[in-house]
Amino acid sequence: MLDRLSARIEELYRRCIRERSGFVPEGVDARIIRNHLVIIADHRPAASRALAVGETATSCSRRDGAVRYPFQLRLKEQLEELTGCTVTSIQSDIAIDTGGMMELVHFDRDLESALISD
């Protein structure tokens, strides 16, 4: 049951990224751990993109934030619909050297136990 849900989450994540950025990650791995979901994507083009001429790190961060926020809202909606649990927070991180992307999603209840007991 967990493997099937993880595979559906991986596809959902790819679809959300594609809708918001037009990019599809090469590889996505989703793992459910109690009331957390860890999603790791192989790379993200924006992470390796150099700053444009005259662009500062702050303006680059604002630009990426303008893309991130709608993506996270869409991901939250889709995950809540799929799992039936409320997403309480999403944390994102990017590996500077590889451009790898990680999402840590927190749910309001223990998703892993609910799936194992079903």
Secondary structure, 3 states (H helix, E strand, C coil): CHHHHHHHHHHHHHHHHHHHHCCCCCCEEEEEECCEEEEEECCCHHHHCCCCCCCCHHHHHHHHHHHHHHHHHHHHHHHHHHHCCCEEEEEEEECCCCCCEEEEEEECCCHHHHHHHC
